[in-house]
Amino acid sequence: MGFIVEGDESGDVVLEPPPNFSMVEEGIFRSGFPRPCNFAFLQTLNLRSIIYLCPEPYPEENLEFLRSHNIRLFQFGIEGKTEPSLASLKDAIRGALKILIDVRNHPVLIHCKRGKHRTGCLVGCLRKLQNWCLSSVFEEYQHFAGMKSRSADLRFIEKFDIVCLRQCLHSIIYQYQGYGSKKRRLLYGEECTETPNNFDLNEESAHNINGRNSQFSLMV
């Protein structure tokens, strides 16, 4: 599947998205591993960051694309063929979530090899932060995993502890760029008096330290 756009004198340009590509939220995308034929499409997303969930080194041709477009790469090496240890998987997903919900890194693309299991686990845990009901989280995971849905992934998402991440982030508000009443934001608002020492803040991402809602949610 591809998108045809008007090109220069040489003719139309076909923009081909990576496999399993989809928008998660405004400024957040997911897919399988991008190939060179997908680079023109990725360029239209104006990415700032890529979250890569595989342990293998990133191909040089992909790195060259990132360098040429000033895109940051965040790698969290989660094994795909063998089931990783629960502790290492939790650490990787928790670290990736901190990158994912920081809008300084948006627009961001999440990908593993097929865009199914590892990517599905990360998106599923994000949905728990957004207070999605578990049945909807599972339905989204299974939509992308298809016949290769893994019960171990679903158990991991169900048991993933988001409280520790909320405690780390406290009541930081991450503001999406938008217009008027359609501006969107990732919001967490549990009142607290201290800013966590282990999380880097700046004026762009920490717009408000004392929110009022009780959990993360994507809101209009």
Phi and psi restraints in degrees (value plus and minus 20) as a CYANA .aco file:
   2 GLY   PHI    -167.6  -127.6
   2 GLY   PSI     148.5   188.5
   3 PHE   PHI    -136.3   -96.3
   3 PHE   PSI     114.3   154.3
   4 ILE   PHI    -121.1   -81.1
   4 ILE   PSI     105.7   145.7
   5 VAL   PHI    -143.7  -103.7
   5 VAL   PSI     139.0   179.0
   6 GLU   PHI     -88.4   -48.4
   6 GLU   PSI     111.1   151.1
   7 GLY   PHI    -125.7   -85.7
   7 GLY   PSI    -177.3  -137.3
   8 ASP   PHI    -110.9   -70.9
   8 ASP   PSI    -174.7  -134.7
   9 GLU   PHI     -83.6   -43.6
   9 GLU   PSI     -41.0    -1.0
  10 SER   PHI     -96.7   -56.7
  10 SER   PSI     -29.0    11.0
  11 GLY   PHI      99.7   139.7
  11 GLY   PSI    -194.3  -154.3
  12 ASP   PHI     -90.8   -50.8
  12 ASP   PSI     134.1   174.1
  13 VAL   PHI    -130.4   -90.4
  13 VAL   PSI     110.3   150.3
  14 VAL   PHI    -114.9   -74.9
  14 VAL   PSI     102.2   142.2
  15 LEU   PHI    -120.0   -80.0
  15 LEU   PSI      95.8   135.8
  16 GLU   PHI    -130.0   -90.0
  16 GLU   PSI      94.5   134.5
  17 PRO   PHI     -91.6   -51.6
  17 PRO   PSI     137.8   177.8
  18 PRO   PHI     -83.3   -43.3
  18 PRO   PSI     141.1   181.1
  19 PRO   PHI     -81.0   -41.0
  19 PRO   PSI     126.7   166.7
  20 ASN   PHI      40.7    80.7
  20 ASN   PSI       7.5    47.5
  21 PHE   PHI     -93.5   -53.5
  21 PHE   PSI     120.4   160.4
  22 SER   PHI    -183.0  -143.0
  22 SER   PSI     137.1   177.1
  23 MET   PHI    -106.5   -66.5
  23 MET   PSI     111.6   151.6
  24 VAL   PHI    -107.3   -67.3
  24 VAL   PSI     -72.7   -32.7
  25 GLU   PHI    -169.6  -129.6
  25 GLU   PSI     152.9   192.9
  26 GLU   PHI     -76.8   -36.8
  26 GLU   PSI     101.0   141.0
  27 GLY   PHI      66.7   106.7
  27 GLY   PSI     -20.7    19.3
  28 ILE   PHI    -148.0  -108.0
  28 ILE   PSI     105.1   145.1
  29 PHE   PHI    -146.8  -106.8
  29 PHE   PSI     142.0   182.0
  30 ARG   PHI    -158.8  -118.8
  30 ARG   PSI     134.5   174.5
  31 SER   PHI    -191.2  -151.2
  31 SER   PSI     158.0   198.0
  32 GLY   PHI    -102.4   -62.4
  32 GLY   PSI    -192.5  -152.5
  33 PHE   PHI     -86.9   -46.9
  33 PHE   PSI     104.5   144.5
  34 PRO   PHI     -92.0   -52.0
  34 PRO   PSI     119.2   159.2
  35 ARG   PHI    -128.4   -88.4
  35 ARG   PSI     148.1   188.1
  36 PRO   PHI     -73.7   -33.7
  36 PRO   PSI     -53.6   -13.6
  37 CYS   PHI     -86.1   -46.1
  37 CYS   PSI     -33.6     6.4
  38 ASN   PHI    -115.8   -75.8
  38 ASN   PSI     -27.9    12.1
  39 PHE   PHI     -81.9   -41.9
  39 PHE   PSI     -59.7   -19.7
  40 ALA   PHI     -82.2   -42.2
  40 ALA   PSI     -58.7   -18.7
  41 PHE   PHI     -86.3   -46.3
  41 PHE   PSI     -66.2   -26.2
  42 LEU   PHI     -79.5   -39.5
  42 LEU   PSI     -52.9   -12.9
  43 GLN   PHI     -81.5   -41.5
  43 GLN   PSI     -50.9   -10.9
  44 THR   PHI     -91.5   -51.5
  44 THR   PSI     -36.6     3.4
  45 LEU   PHI    -102.4   -62.4
  45 LEU   PSI     -32.1     7.9
  46 ASN   PHI      33.9    73.9
  46 ASN   PSI      27.0    67.0
  47 LEU   PHI     -83.3   -43.3
  47 LEU   PSI     123.2   163.2
  48 ARG   PHI    -119.1   -79.1
  48 ARG   PSI     -49.5    -9.5
  49 SER   PHI    -167.0  -127.0
  49 SER   PSI     135.8   175.8
  50 ILE   PHI    -148.9  -108.9
  50 ILE   PSI     112.4   152.4
  51 ILE   PHI    -123.5   -83.5
  51 ILE   PSI      93.4   133.4
  52 TYR   PHI    -128.3   -88.3
  52 TYR   PSI     104.0   144.0
  53 LEU   PHI    -126.3   -86.3
  53 LEU   PSI      -0.1    39.9
  54 CYS   PHI    -132.9   -92.9
  54 CYS   PSI     133.8   173.8
  55 PRO   PHI    -101.4   -61.4
  55 PRO   PSI     -38.4     1.6
  56 GLU   PHI     -88.9   -48.9
  56 GLU   PSI     127.6   167.6
  57 PRO   PHI     -79.1   -39.1
  57 PRO   PSI     125.9   165.9
  58 TYR   PHI     -91.8   -51.8
  58 TYR   PSI     114.4   154.4
  59 PRO   PHI     -79.4   -39.4
  59 PRO   PSI     126.0   166.0
  60 GLU   PHI     -81.1   -41.1
  60 GLU   PSI     -58.1   -18.1
  61 GLU   PHI     -85.7   -45.7
  61 GLU   PSI     -53.5   -13.5
  62 ASN   PHI     -90.5   -50.5
  62 ASN   PSI     -60.7   -20.7
  63 LEU   PHI     -82.2   -42.2
  63 LEU   PSI     -58.3   -18.3
  64 GLU   PHI     -84.1   -44.1
  64 GLU   PSI     -59.3   -19.3
  65 PHE   PHI     -82.4   -42.4
  65 PHE   PSI     -63.8   -23.8
  66 LEU   PHI     -82.9   -42.9
  66 LEU   PSI     -64.5   -24.5
  67 ARG   PHI     -81.8   -41.8
  67 ARG   PSI     -62.1   -22.1
  68 SER   PHI     -90.6   -50.6
  68 SER   PSI     -37.6     2.4
  69 HIS   PHI    -138.1   -98.1
  69 HIS   PSI      -6.3    33.7
  70 ASN   PHI      35.3    75.3
  70 ASN   PSI      26.9    66.9
  71 ILE   PHI    -124.8   -84.8
  71 ILE   PSI     110.2   150.2
  72 ARG   PHI    -104.6   -64.6
  72 ARG   PSI     122.6   162.6
  73 LEU   PHI    -129.9   -89.9
  73 LEU   PSI     105.3   145.3
  74 PHE   PHI    -135.0   -95.0
  74 PHE   PSI      95.7   135.7
  75 GLN   PHI    -129.6   -89.6
  75 GLN   PSI     111.2   151.2
  76 PHE   PHI    -148.3  -108.3
  76 PHE   PSI      82.9   122.9
  77 GLY   PHI     -97.5   -57.5
  77 GLY   PSI      70.7   110.7
  78 ILE   PHI    -119.9   -79.9
  78 ILE   PSI     105.5   145.5
  79 GLU   PHI     -84.1   -44.1
  79 GLU   PSI     122.2   162.2
  80 GLY   PHI    -123.3   -83.3
  80 GLY   PSI     -64.1   -24.1
  81 LYS   PHI     -99.6   -59.6
  81 LYS   PSI     -57.0   -17.0
  82 THR   PHI    -126.0   -86.0
  82 THR   PSI     124.5   164.5
  83 GLU   PHI     -90.6   -50.6
  83 GLU   PSI     100.5   140.5
  84 PRO   PHI     -90.5   -50.5
  84 PRO   PSI     142.1   182.1
  85 SER   PHI     -84.2   -44.2
  85 SER   PSI     128.1   168.1
  86 LEU   PHI     -81.3   -41.3
  86 LEU   PSI     -59.3   -19.3
  87 ALA   PHI     -85.0   -45.0
  87 ALA   PSI     -65.0   -25.0
  88 SER   PHI     -88.2   -48.2
  88 SER   PSI     -55.7   -15.7
  89 LEU   PHI     -86.1   -46.1
  89 LEU   PSI     -63.5   -23.5
  90 LYS   PHI     -80.3   -40.3
  90 LYS   PSI     -64.3   -24.3
  91 ASP   PHI     -82.9   -42.9
  91 ASP   PSI     -63.0   -23.0
  92 ALA   PHI     -85.6   -45.6
  92 ALA   PSI     -65.4   -25.4
  93 ILE   PHI     -86.4   -46.4
  93 ILE   PSI     -60.3   -20.3
  94 ARG   PHI     -83.3   -43.3
  94 ARG   PSI     -63.4   -23.4
  95 GLY   PHI     -84.8   -44.8
  95 GLY   PSI     -61.3   -21.3
  96 ALA   PHI     -85.8   -45.8
  96 ALA   PSI     -56.1   -16.1
  97 LEU   PHI     -83.8   -43.8
  97 LEU   PSI     -57.9   -17.9
  98 LYS   PHI     -83.7   -43.7
  98 LYS   PSI     -56.5   -16.5
  99 ILE   PHI     -90.5   -50.5
  99 ILE   PSI     -61.7   -21.7
 100 LEU   PHI     -85.2   -45.2
 100 LEU   PSI     -59.7   -19.7
 101 ILE   PHI    -109.8   -69.8
 101 ILE   PSI     -19.1    20.9
 102 ASP   PHI    -110.0   -70.0
 102 ASP   PSI      90.2   130.2
 103 VAL   PHI     -89.1   -49.1
 103 VAL   PSI     -29.4    10.6
 104 ARG   PHI     -83.6   -43.6
 104 ARG   PSI     -39.9     0.1
 105 ASN   PHI    -115.7   -75.7
 105 ASN   PSI     -18.9    21.1
 106 HIS   PHI    -110.5   -70.5
 106 HIS   PSI     131.0   171.0
 107 PRO   PHI     -87.0   -47.0
 107 PRO   PSI     123.0   163.0
 108 VAL   PHI    -151.1  -111.1
 108 VAL   PSI     121.9   161.9
 109 LEU   PHI    -131.5   -91.5
 109 LEU   PSI     107.8   147.8
 110 ILE   PHI    -118.7   -78.7
 110 ILE   PSI     112.0   152.0
 111 HIS   PHI    -174.2  -134.2
 111 HIS   PSI     134.0   174.0
 112 CYS   PHI    -142.5  -102.5
 112 CYS   PSI    -153.9  -113.9
 113 LYS   PHI    -107.8   -67.8
 113 LYS   PSI     -71.5   -31.5
 114 ARG   PHI    -125.7   -85.7
 114 ARG   PSI     -30.1     9.9
 115 GLY   PHI      54.6    94.6
 115 GLY   PSI       5.9    45.9
 116 LYS   PHI    -133.4   -93.4
 116 LYS   PSI     -88.0   -48.0
 117 HIS   PHI    -105.8   -65.8
 117 HIS   PSI     -79.4   -39.4
 118 ARG   PHI     -85.9   -45.9
 118 ARG   PSI     -64.7   -24.7
 119 THR   PHI     -82.9   -42.9
 119 THR   PSI     -60.0   -20.0
 120 GLY   PHI     -83.2   -43.2
 120 GLY   PSI     -56.4   -16.4
 121 CYS   PHI     -85.5   -45.5
 121 CYS   PSI     -64.0   -24.0
 122 LEU   PHI     -84.5   -44.5
 122 LEU   PSI     -66.3   -26.3
 123 VAL   PHI     -85.1   -45.1
 123 VAL   PSI     -58.0   -18.0
 124 GLY   PHI     -81.6   -41.6
 124 GLY   PSI     -60.3   -20.3
 125 CYS   PHI     -90.4   -50.4
 125 CYS   PSI     -54.2   -14.2
 126 LEU   PHI     -80.7   -40.7
 126 LEU   PSI     -61.9   -21.9
 127 ARG   PHI     -83.2   -43.2
 127 ARG   PSI     -54.0   -14.0
 128 LYS   PHI     -85.4   -45.4
 128 LYS   PSI     -57.6   -17.6
 129 LEU   PHI     -82.7   -42.7
 129 LEU   PSI     -50.7   -10.7
 130 GLN   PHI    -104.9   -64.9
 130 GLN   PSI     -17.7    22.3
 131 ASN   PHI      48.5    88.5
 131 ASN   PSI      11.5    51.5
 132 TRP   PHI     -88.1   -48.1
 132 TRP   PSI     128.3   168.3
 133 CYS   PHI     -90.3   -50.3
 133 CYS   PSI     130.0   170.0
 134 LEU   PHI     -82.7   -42.7
 134 LEU   PSI     -54.5   -14.5
 135 SER   PHI     -83.8   -43.8
 135 SER   PSI     -56.9   -16.9
 136 SER   PHI     -91.1   -51.1
 136 SER   PSI     -56.6   -16.6
 137 VAL   PHI     -80.9   -40.9
 137 VAL   PSI     -66.5   -26.5
 138 PHE   PHI     -85.5   -45.5
 138 PHE   PSI     -59.2   -19.2
 139 GLU   PHI     -82.0   -42.0
 139 GLU   PSI     -61.9   -21.9
 140 GLU   PHI     -86.2   -46.2
 140 GLU   PSI     -64.6   -24.6
 141 TYR   PHI     -76.8   -36.8
 141 TYR   PSI     -68.1   -28.1
 142 GLN   PHI     -89.0   -49.0
 142 GLN   PSI     -47.1    -7.1
 143 HIS   PHI     -81.2   -41.2
 143 HIS   PSI     -61.4   -21.4
 144 PHE   PHI    -106.3   -66.3
 144 PHE   PSI     -51.9   -11.9
 145 ALA   PHI     -97.8   -57.8
 145 ALA   PSI     -48.0    -8.0
 146 GLY   PHI      42.0    82.0
 146 GLY   PSI    -155.5  -115.5
 147 MET   PHI     -89.6   -49.6
 147 MET   PSI     -32.5     7.5
 148 LYS   PHI    -119.2   -79.2
 148 LYS   PSI       3.7    43.7
 149 SER   PHI     -78.4   -38.4
 149 SER   PSI     117.2   157.2
 150 ARG   PHI    -131.2   -91.2
 150 ARG   PSI     104.0   144.0
 151 SER   PHI     -83.3   -43.3
 151 SER   PSI     -51.0   -11.0
 152 ALA   PHI     -84.4   -44.4
 152 ALA   PSI     -56.8   -16.8
 153 ASP   PHI     -84.9   -44.9
 153 ASP   PSI     -63.7   -23.7
 154 LEU   PHI     -84.4   -44.4
 154 LEU   PSI     -58.7   -18.7
 155 ARG   PHI     -85.7   -45.7
 155 ARG   PSI     -60.2   -20.2
 156 PHE   PHI     -81.8   -41.8
 156 PHE   PSI     -67.1   -27.1
 157 ILE   PHI     -80.0   -40.0
 157 ILE   PSI     -64.1   -24.1
 158 GLU   PHI     -81.1   -41.1
 158 GLU   PSI     -60.0   -20.0
 159 LYS   PHI    -112.5   -72.5
 159 LYS   PSI     -26.1    13.9
 160 PHE   PHI     -80.9   -40.9
 160 PHE   PSI     107.9   147.9
 161 ASP   PHI    -108.6   -68.6
 161 ASP   PSI      87.3   127.3
 162 ILE   PHI    -108.1   -68.1
 162 ILE   PSI     -29.3    10.7
 163 VAL   PHI     -83.1   -43.1
 163 VAL   PSI     -61.3   -21.3
 164 CYS   PHI     -83.7   -43.7
 164 CYS   PSI     -55.1   -15.1
 165 LEU   PHI     -91.4   -51.4
 165 LEU   PSI     -59.0   -19.0
 166 ARG   PHI     -83.8   -43.8
 166 ARG   PSI     -59.0   -19.0
 167 GLN   PHI     -84.8   -44.8
 167 GLN   PSI     -57.7   -17.7
 168 CYS   PHI     -86.6   -46.6
 168 CYS   PSI     -62.0   -22.0
 169 LEU   PHI    -103.9   -63.9
 169 LEU   PSI     -39.3     0.7
 170 HIS   PHI      33.4    73.4
 170 HIS   PSI    -146.6  -106.6
 171 SER   PHI    -134.5   -94.5
 171 SER   PSI      19.6    59.6
 172 ILE   PHI     -93.2   -53.2
 172 ILE   PSI     116.8   156.8
 173 ILE   PHI    -125.2   -85.2
 173 ILE   PSI     105.2   145.2
 174 TYR   PHI    -121.9   -81.9
 174 TYR   PSI      99.0   139.0
 175 GLN   PHI    -120.7   -80.7
 175 GLN   PSI     104.2   144.2
 176 TYR   PHI     -95.1   -55.1
 176 TYR   PSI     133.0   173.0
 177 GLN   PHI    -100.8   -60.8
 177 GLN   PSI     110.3   150.3
 178 GLY   PHI    -179.2  -139.2
 178 GLY   PSI    -184.1  -144.1
 179 TYR   PHI    -157.1  -117.1
 179 TYR   PSI     107.0   147.0
 180 GLY   PHI      35.3    75.3
 180 GLY   PSI    -156.7  -116.7
 181 SER   PHI     -92.6   -52.6
 181 SER   PSI     -28.9    11.1
 182 LYS   PHI    -112.6   -72.6
 182 LYS   PSI     -15.5    24.5
 183 LYS   PHI     -83.0   -43.0
 183 LYS   PSI     116.2   156.2
 184 ARG   PHI    -132.1   -92.1
 184 ARG   PSI     133.2   173.2
 185 ARG   PHI    -170.6  -130.6
 185 ARG   PSI     128.7   168.7
 186 LEU   PHI    -110.7   -70.7
 186 LEU   PSI      99.4   139.4
 187 LEU   PHI    -144.1  -104.1
 187 LEU   PSI     111.0   151.0
 188 TYR   PHI    -156.0  -116.0
 188 TYR   PSI     108.5   148.5
 189 GLY   PHI    -158.1  -118.1
 189 GLY   PSI      54.3    94.3
 190 GLU   PHI    -124.4   -84.4
 190 GLU   PSI     102.3   142.3
 191 GLU   PHI     -82.0   -42.0
 191 GLU   PSI     116.2   156.2
 192 CYS   PHI    -176.3  -136.3
 192 CYS   PSI     143.6   183.6
 193 THR   PHI    -128.8   -88.8
 193 THR   PSI     -27.4    12.6
 194 GLU   PHI    -143.4  -103.4
 194 GLU   PSI     129.0   169.0
 195 THR   PHI    -117.1   -77.1
 195 THR   PSI     111.6   151.6
 196 PRO   PHI     -80.7   -40.7
 196 PRO   PSI     118.4   158.4
 197 ASN   PHI     -95.0   -55.0
 197 ASN   PSI     -41.4    -1.4
 198 ASN   PHI    -117.9   -77.9
 198 ASN   PSI      -1.9    38.1
 199 PHE   PHI    -153.6  -113.6
 199 PHE   PSI     106.6   146.6
 200 ASP   PHI     -98.0   -58.0
 200 ASP   PSI     108.0   148.0
 201 LEU   PHI    -139.7   -99.7
 201 LEU   PSI     132.6   172.6
 202 ASN   PHI    -167.1  -127.1
 202 ASN   PSI     158.0   198.0
 203 GLU   PHI     -85.7   -45.7
 203 GLU   PSI     -47.0    -7.0
 204 GLU   PHI     -90.3   -50.3
 204 GLU   PSI     -57.2   -17.2
 205 SER   PHI    -120.0   -80.0
 205 SER   PSI     -47.5    -7.5
 206 ALA   PHI    -121.8   -81.8
 206 ALA   PSI      59.9    99.9
 207 HIS   PHI    -101.1   -61.1
 207 HIS   PSI     -42.9    -2.9
 208 ASN   PHI    -177.2  -137.2
 208 ASN   PSI     108.8   148.8
 209 ILE   PHI    -117.1   -77.1
 209 ILE   PSI     -30.6     9.4
 210 ASN   PHI    -149.2  -109.2
 210 ASN   PSI      57.2    97.2
 211 GLY   PHI     -98.1   -58.1
 211 GLY   PSI    -196.3  -156.3
 212 ARG   PHI    -145.4  -105.4
 212 ARG   PSI     -33.2     6.8
 213 ASN   PHI    -102.2   -62.2
 213 ASN   PSI     144.2   184.2
 214 SER   PHI    -117.0   -77.0
 214 SER   PSI     -23.9    16.1
 215 GLN   PHI    -183.1  -143.1
 215 GLN   PSI     147.9   187.9
 216 PHE   PHI     -83.9   -43.9
 216 PHE   PSI     120.6   160.6
 217 SER   PHI    -178.8  -138.8
 217 SER   PSI     131.9   171.9
 218 LEU   PHI    -112.4   -72.4
 218 LEU   PSI     102.5   142.5
 219 MET   PHI    -148.8  -108.8
 219 MET   PSI     133.5   173.5
